Amino acid sequence: MTTSQFYDVKIKTLGCQEYSQIWQAMQDFTQSRTVDTSDELWIVEHPPIFTLGLNGKILYIRDTRGIPVVHCDRGGQVTYHGPGQIILYTLLDLKRRELGIKVLVNMLEQSVVSLLQSVDLYGELKVNAPGVYVDNKKIASLGLRVRKGYTYHGLSMNVTMDLSPFSYIDPCGYPGLEVTDLKNLGVTLNSEEVGLELAKNLAKQLETR
């Protein structure tokens, strides 16, 4: 694990970790934090896993091919996590920052859009379908949880991964939704580089808002 500071946010790079362990760590961090606890952004990858949000419907998983399924407490439907996809978990005090959840969602999306712009790609947003798309294919997904004014879970972005498990599900509950990653778009950044860039993009927005 490495830790850095960008503006007033701690950024932790955690490598590849089991989903259940990080989920529990986020809950523990959120439960124990106080008004003086620094906000943190965690950069992590997970071994292959499907996750279903609070209102997630199992019918959106057509096959698992042996990949575990976890019902978690974020918003949203079903998605896939695996090596080569970077996750940015956002452990933030929304009350202290006077942030609404819609504003935070927009910040997360803009963090991705800014990264894509830096490599000459155009990131699209869609009404009522949070996330970021390139050429109508989804490259980044969002799912958040707010508890007593504190948020956790966050953003996933496909960097250089096996995309085939997405074909076993209806990603985010949308049948036929195509996904892509930076590798397929001709970008050679690695996951850690992407994670740090996303974290810095978000921290800068939080500071300058």
Secondary structure, DSSP 8 states (H G I E B T S, - for coil): -EEEEETTEEEEEEEE--HHHHHHHHHHHHHH--TT---EEEEEE-SSEEEE-TT--GGGB---TT--EEE-SSSSSEEEE-TTEEEEEEEEEHHHHT--HHHHHHHHHHHHHHHHHHTT---B--TTS-SEEETTEEEEEEEEEEETTEEEEEEEEESS---GGGGGB-GGG-TT--B--TGGGT----HHHHHHHHHHHHHHHHHH-
